[in-house]
Amino acid sequence: MIRKILIVRTDDTLVQLFRYLIVGGVAFLADIGGLYVLTEFAGFHYLISAAISFVLGWIINYRLSIIWIFQHSKLNNRVMEFFLFGLIGMVGLGLNGLLIWVLTESAGIYYLVSKIIAAIFVFLWNFAARKYGLFR
């Protein structure tokens, strides 16, 4: 059972969702860590930091996703695949920025808490769009 969940190549959506949760967690840690470092230590505005750190998480997510989660692309061209993976991520970035802004500026929620809430919604968007739009 553990071998199926962690090692064996699979198209099982639940196994892929579980793996995507792990990959997403790793990418999220890089993302939120970058957000914190860029905002608190480098002095960037939190929305600029959020965009930069989101891209870092996106690159990590792509590499791990094609290695461990989605072995079968609908495309034969890796450059186009990366572009579309990124396009889905850009929609996620827009959702991410919008949600962080609304939650922080309008609702008065601390920006890191806003990021966590936004990440949940963006995670679900990214998985569904990538699983059903880009990979088999």
N, C-alpha and C positions, 0 to 999 in steps of 0.2 A: 504494500500500500504506500509506504513512504517513498519507495523507489519510483512508483508511478507518479506521485505528486511532485517529486523533486528532480528526477533524472530522466525518465523515459520521455522521448518526443511524443507529443500528443496534440490532438485537435479538440480535446474535451474542453468545453467552455469553462466549466467550473474549475478545473485544474489550471487553465490559463488565467482565469480571474485571480486565483490564489497566488500564482506566480507573479502576476501583474501587481498584486498588492505588495509583494516583497520588493519587486523592482521599483515600484512606485514609492515605497518606503525609503529605499536607498536614494532615489532621485530627490525625494522630498527632503531628506536630511541634508543633501548637498544644497538644495534650493533654499531652505529656511536658514541653514548655516551661512550661506552666501548673503542672504537678505540681512541677517543680523550683523555680520562683519562689515558689509558695505555701508549699512546705515549707521551703526554705532561707532565704528572705528575709522571708516574712510570718509564719513560725513555726507554721503549721498542722501538725497531725498528718498523716502521709503518706496515711492512708486518707481523711481529709476532703479533702485536696488532690487526691487521685486522683478522687474523686467530682465535685468542681467542675470540674476540668480535663477530665474525660470528657464532661461536658455541653457544654463549649465545643467540643470536637472533634465531638460529635454534631451540633450546629447547623451547623458548617462542612460536615460530611459531607452533611447533608440538602440544603443549598442547592446544593452542587456536584453531588450525585447527580441531583437533578431537572433540573438545567440540562444536564448533560453525559453522564450514563450511562443513566438510566432515563427515557425520554421517554413511556412508556405506562404509566399507572397502572391498576390494576384498579378504582380508585375514581374517582368524579367529584367528590368533595368533598376539596379540599386540606387543610382543617382535620382531617378524619378521617384523611387520608393522613399528615399530620404527626404526629398522635396515634399511629397504628400504627407509623410509622417510629420514633417515640420509645419505644413499648412494646418493640419489638424491641431498641432501644438500651438500655432498662432491663434487659432480660434480659442483654444484653452487659455492662452496668454491674455487675450482680450477679456474673457470671462473672469480670469484671475484678477486682473487689474480693476475691472469694474466692481467685482464683489469686494475686494479689499478697500477700494475707495468708498463705496456705499456704506460698508460696515464700519469703517474707521471714521469717516467724515460725517456721515448722517446719523449713524447709530451710536457713535462715540466709543466704539470698541477698540481696545488696544490693538495696534497694527499686527502684532504676532498672532493674536487670537483670531483676528480677521483672516489672516493668511491660512490658518488651520481650517477654518470654516470653508474658505474658498477652495482649498486643496481637495476637500471631499467632493465638491461638485465638479471640479475640473478632472479629478481622477475618474469619475464615472463617465463623463463626456469622452475623455481620451480613450478609455478602454473600449467603449462601445463603438466609437468612430473608427478606431484602428482595427478592432476585431472584425467588424462587419463591412467596413469600407475599404480596407487596404490589404488585409490578410485573409487567408482561407481558413 
